[in-house]
Amino acid sequence: MGDAAGQGRRALIVEAAAGEFDRDGYETASIAGIARAAGVGQGTIHHHFPTKLSIARAVIDEQNARTFAAMDFTDVSPVGSLVRASRAIAGLLMHDLVVRAGIRLSLEHGVLAGATSSFYEQWIAGVVDVFRLGVAAGEIGQELSPEQLGATVVPYFTGVQLVANVRSGRQDLLPAVATMWQVLVLASVERAHRKRLLALVDESFA
């Protein structure tokens, strides 16, 4: 029972910290503010997290887990799975405070660089693996390698969501990501598969 209560309190602190980091960024957010948002004392915060940095890393770790879970689509083709995954992640960015905060933290440098670099390396590697499957399935042409595509698509998506956040608080995120996929399908997918995948983009982001 004690372990369950402790895990629940830890999760509560991570959620509260996400709200502070999403609103104020790493430098401005404070442990006192996180404690107030979580409804606990600062001693409780320090019992679970010795420093603000450890809290930020916990937020990033939880964001990673939720983001990677959203990439688990096996009922569609390789490129189709990336389309579906990007729609799921876009939904998280609009509605999941931890994911929003983790992404914001990942765009800040300094003490968080190591944790966030690892996240992007894992994300790119996962996307590269899917593009390899796309090449093997005949969906993707061979003008660009899976490594080139993965190392480009992840920053492309990151930039799209970042600009959507600045311009509209992500209100236009879904149509922006849909346009991203229309560009990618027309540029890198074999002609025989374009109509099907463009229809999937329309369905996913309608």
GUVEXTI-353429 format. One record per residue (C-alpha): x, y, z; residue number from 1. Coordinates in Angstrom, 2 decimals, padded with zeros to 5 digits. Example, Ala and Ser with C-alpha at 12.3 -4.5 7.8 and 13.67 -1.06 7.14 Angstrom:
<nodes>
+---------+---------+---------+-----+
|      xx |      yy |      zz |  nr |
+---------+---------+---------+-----+
|  012.30 | -004.50 |  007.80 |   1 |
|  013.67 | -001.06 |  007.14 |   2 |
+---------+---------+---------+-----+
</nodes>
This chain:
<nodes>
+---------+---------+---------+-----+
|      xx |      yy |      zz |  nr |
+---------+---------+---------+-----+
|  000.00 |  000.00 |  000.00 |   1 |
|  002.83 |  002.39 |  000.88 |   2 |
|  004.56 |  001.78 | -002.45 |   3 |
|  001.32 |  002.38 | -004.35 |   4 |
|  000.68 |  005.59 | -002.43 |   5 |
|  004.25 |  006.71 | -003.06 |   6 |
|  003.96 |  006.01 | -006.78 |   7 |
|  000.67 |  007.87 | -006.90 |   8 |
|  002.20 |  010.88 | -005.16 |   9 |
|  005.19 |  010.77 | -007.50 |  10 |
|  002.88 |  010.73 | -010.53 |  11 |
|  000.94 |  013.67 | -009.05 |  12 |
|  004.15 |  015.65 | -008.69 |  13 |
|  005.17 |  014.89 | -012.29 |  14 |
|  001.79 |  016.08 | -013.58 |  15 |
|  001.97 |  019.26 | -011.47 |  16 |
|  005.55 |  019.90 | -012.58 |  17 |
|  004.49 |  019.46 | -016.20 |  18 |
|  002.01 |  022.28 | -015.78 |  19 |
|  004.69 |  024.57 | -014.34 |  20 |
|  007.28 |  023.68 | -017.00 |  21 |
|  004.76 |  023.99 | -019.84 |  22 |
|  003.73 |  027.46 | -018.68 |  23 |
|  007.02 |  028.90 | -017.42 |  24 |
|  009.88 |  026.82 | -018.84 |  25 |
|  012.62 |  025.12 | -016.86 |  26 |
|  014.51 |  028.15 | -015.61 |  27 |
|  011.50 |  030.05 | -014.28 |  28 |
|  009.60 |  027.11 | -012.76 |  29 |
|  010.29 |  026.57 | -009.06 |  30 |
|  010.02 |  023.67 | -006.65 |  31 |
|  007.81 |  025.87 | -004.46 |  32 |
|  005.45 |  026.40 | -007.39 |  33 |
|  005.43 |  022.70 | -008.21 |  34 |
|  004.64 |  021.88 | -004.58 |  35 |
|  001.73 |  024.34 | -004.58 |  36 |
|  000.37 |  022.93 | -007.84 |  37 |
|  000.64 |  019.37 | -006.52 |  38 |
| -000.89 |  020.27 | -003.16 |  39 |
|  002.06 |  018.84 | -001.21 |  40 |
|  004.86 |  020.25 |  000.90 |  41 |
|  008.33 |  020.90 | -000.48 |  42 |
|  009.61 |  018.15 |  001.80 |  43 |
|  007.42 |  015.66 | -000.06 |  44 |
|  008.84 |  016.92 | -003.36 |  45 |
|  012.40 |  016.42 | -002.12 |  46 |
|  011.55 |  012.95 | -000.83 |  47 |
|  010.77 |  011.85 | -004.39 |  48 |
|  013.00 |  014.24 | -006.36 |  49 |
|  016.18 |  015.71 | -004.87 |  50 |
|  016.45 |  018.54 | -007.45 |  51 |
|  014.40 |  020.45 | -010.00 |  52 |
|  016.54 |  018.80 | -012.67 |  53 |
|  015.46 |  015.34 | -011.52 |  54 |
|  011.82 |  016.43 | -011.76 |  55 |
|  012.36 |  017.73 | -015.29 |  56 |
|  014.01 |  014.48 | -016.29 |  57 |
|  011.05 |  012.54 | -014.86 |  58 |
|  008.69 |  014.66 | -016.97 |  59 |
|  010.81 |  013.97 | -020.07 |  60 |
|  010.91 |  010.23 | -019.29 |  61 |
|  007.12 |  010.11 | -018.93 |  62 |
|  006.68 |  012.13 | -022.11 |  63 |
|  008.98 |  009.70 | -023.92 |  64 |
|  006.93 |  006.73 | -022.71 |  65 |
|  003.65 |  008.28 | -023.82 |  66 |
|  005.07 |  009.40 | -027.17 |  67 |
|  006.62 |  006.03 | -028.03 |  68 |
|  003.42 |  004.23 | -027.00 |  69 |
|  001.59 |  006.37 | -029.57 |  70 |
|  003.81 |  004.97 | -032.32 |  71 |
|  002.59 |  001.39 | -031.89 |  72 |
|  000.45 |  000.88 | -035.01 |  73 |
|  000.65 | -002.54 | -036.65 |  74 |
| -002.64 | -002.65 | -038.55 |  75 |
| -001.50 | -000.47 | -041.44 |  76 |
|  001.44 | -000.27 | -043.84 |  77 |
|  004.81 |  001.15 | -042.68 |  78 |
|  004.24 |  004.69 | -043.94 |  79 |
|  000.62 |  004.47 | -042.84 |  80 |
|  001.77 |  003.62 | -039.34 |  81 |
|  003.86 |  006.80 | -039.25 |  82 |
|  000.87 |  008.85 | -040.41 |  83 |
| -001.29 |  007.35 | -037.66 |  84 |
|  001.46 |  007.79 | -035.07 |  85 |
|  001.94 |  011.45 | -035.95 |  86 |
| -001.81 |  012.00 | -035.57 |  87 |
| -001.74 |  010.33 | -032.15 |  88 |
|  001.26 |  012.40 | -031.05 |  89 |
| -000.39 |  015.59 | -032.33 |  90 |
| -003.40 |  014.71 | -030.18 |  91 |
| -001.14 |  014.29 | -027.17 |  92 |
|  000.50 |  017.66 | -027.86 |  93 |
| -002.91 |  019.32 | -027.83 |  94 |
| -004.39 |  017.56 | -024.81 |  95 |
| -001.65 |  015.93 | -022.68 |  96 |
|  000.11 |  018.32 | -020.32 |  97 |
|  003.06 |  015.98 | -019.67 |  98 |
|  003.75 |  015.53 | -023.38 |  99 |
|  003.55 |  019.27 | -024.01 | 100 |
|  005.90 |  019.99 | -021.12 | 101 |
|  008.35 |  017.27 | -022.12 | 102 |
|  008.55 |  018.62 | -025.66 | 103 |
|  009.09 |  022.16 | -024.35 | 104 |
|  011.85 |  020.93 | -022.06 | 105 |
|  013.41 |  019.02 | -024.96 | 106 |
|  013.75 |  022.30 | -026.84 | 107 |
|  015.62 |  023.96 | -023.97 | 108 |
|  019.37 |  023.50 | -023.79 | 109 |
|  021.89 |  023.44 | -020.97 | 110 |
|  021.43 |  020.89 | -018.22 | 111 |
|  018.64 |  019.08 | -020.11 | 112 |
|  020.65 |  018.52 | -023.30 | 113 |
|  021.73 |  014.96 | -022.44 | 114 |
|  018.27 |  013.66 | -021.64 | 115 |
|  016.66 |  015.29 | -024.65 | 116 |
|  019.39 |  014.26 | -027.08 | 117 |
|  018.81 |  010.65 | -026.09 | 118 |
|  015.06 |  011.06 | -026.67 | 119 |
|  015.54 |  012.39 | -030.20 | 120 |
|  018.09 |  009.72 | -031.05 | 121 |
|  015.58 |  007.02 | -030.00 | 122 |
|  012.76 |  008.72 | -031.89 | 123 |
|  014.82 |  009.04 | -035.08 | 124 |
|  016.01 |  005.43 | -034.81 | 125 |
|  012.43 |  004.22 | -034.48 | 126 |
|  011.30 |  006.22 | -037.52 | 127 |
|  014.30 |  005.01 | -039.54 | 128 |
|  013.31 |  001.41 | -038.78 | 129 |
|  009.80 |  002.07 | -040.11 | 130 |
|  011.16 |  003.68 | -043.27 | 131 |
|  013.33 |  000.59 | -043.80 | 132 |
|  010.16 | -001.48 | -043.68 | 133 |
|  008.61 |  000.97 | -046.14 | 134 |
|  011.47 |  000.45 | -048.58 | 135 |
|  011.18 | -003.34 | -048.20 | 136 |
|  007.41 | -003.15 | -048.80 | 137 |
|  007.89 | -001.06 | -051.94 | 138 |
|  006.13 |  001.99 | -050.48 | 139 |
|  009.21 |  004.18 | -050.35 | 140 |
|  011.55 |  004.89 | -053.26 | 141 |
|  015.30 |  004.61 | -052.89 | 142 |
|  016.32 |  008.14 | -053.87 | 143 |
|  016.76 |  008.89 | -050.14 | 144 |
|  017.90 |  006.37 | -047.55 | 145 |
|  015.77 |  005.47 | -044.51 | 146 |
|  018.43 |  007.18 | -042.40 | 147 |
|  018.09 |  010.42 | -044.37 | 148 |
|  014.31 |  010.29 | -044.21 | 149 |
|  014.20 |  009.58 | -040.47 | 150 |
|  016.72 |  012.31 | -039.68 | 151 |
|  014.59 |  014.76 | -041.67 | 152 |
|  011.02 |  013.78 | -040.80 | 153 |
|  011.51 |  014.01 | -037.02 | 154 |
|  012.85 |  017.60 | -037.16 | 155 |
|  010.14 |  018.43 | -039.72 | 156 |
|  007.39 |  017.28 | -037.36 | 157 |
|  009.07 |  019.01 | -034.41 | 158 |
|  009.26 |  022.26 | -036.35 | 159 |
|  005.65 |  022.02 | -037.51 | 160 |
|  004.34 |  021.59 | -033.98 | 161 |
|  006.63 |  024.28 | -032.61 | 162 |
|  005.48 |  026.87 | -035.16 | 163 |
|  001.84 |  025.82 | -034.66 | 164 |
|  002.28 |  026.43 | -030.93 | 165 |
|  003.75 |  029.90 | -031.50 | 166 |
|  001.19 |  030.92 | -034.11 | 167 |
| -002.03 |  029.54 | -032.70 | 168 |
| -001.42 |  027.63 | -029.47 | 169 |
| -001.50 |  024.49 | -031.68 | 170 |
| -005.04 |  025.22 | -032.89 | 171 |
| -003.85 |  024.65 | -036.47 | 172 |
| -001.60 |  021.69 | -035.64 | 173 |
| -003.70 |  018.99 | -037.30 | 174 |
| -003.98 |  020.65 | -040.73 | 175 |
| -000.29 |  021.59 | -040.53 | 176 |
|  000.76 |  017.98 | -039.90 | 177 |
| -001.62 |  016.79 | -042.63 | 178 |
|  000.09 |  019.13 | -045.09 | 179 |
|  003.47 |  017.84 | -043.91 | 180 |
|  002.39 |  014.31 | -044.82 | 181 |
|  000.99 |  015.37 | -048.18 | 182 |
|  004.42 |  016.84 | -049.00 | 183 |
|  006.24 |  013.72 | -047.78 | 184 |
|  003.96 |  011.28 | -049.60 | 185 |
|  004.26 |  013.17 | -052.88 | 186 |
|  008.03 |  013.49 | -052.47 | 187 |
|  009.07 |  010.04 | -051.26 | 188 |
|  006.31 |  007.45 | -051.75 | 189 |
|  006.14 |  005.29 | -054.87 | 190 |
|  003.38 |  006.39 | -057.24 | 191 |
|  001.36 |  003.16 | -056.84 | 192 |
|  000.92 |  003.84 | -053.10 | 193 |
|  000.30 |  007.60 | -053.11 | 194 |
| -003.48 |  007.63 | -053.56 | 195 |
| -004.00 |  005.17 | -050.68 | 196 |
| -001.68 |  007.03 | -048.34 | 197 |
| -003.05 |  010.46 | -049.21 | 198 |
| -006.51 |  009.10 | -048.44 | 199 |
| -005.19 |  007.83 | -045.09 | 200 |
| -003.81 |  011.29 | -044.34 | 201 |
| -007.20 |  012.84 | -045.09 | 202 |
| -008.97 |  010.24 | -042.91 | 203 |
| -006.51 |  010.56 | -040.03 | 204 |
| -006.52 |  014.36 | -039.86 | 205 |
| -010.12 |  015.07 | -040.84 | 206 |
+---------+---------+---------+-----+
</nodes>
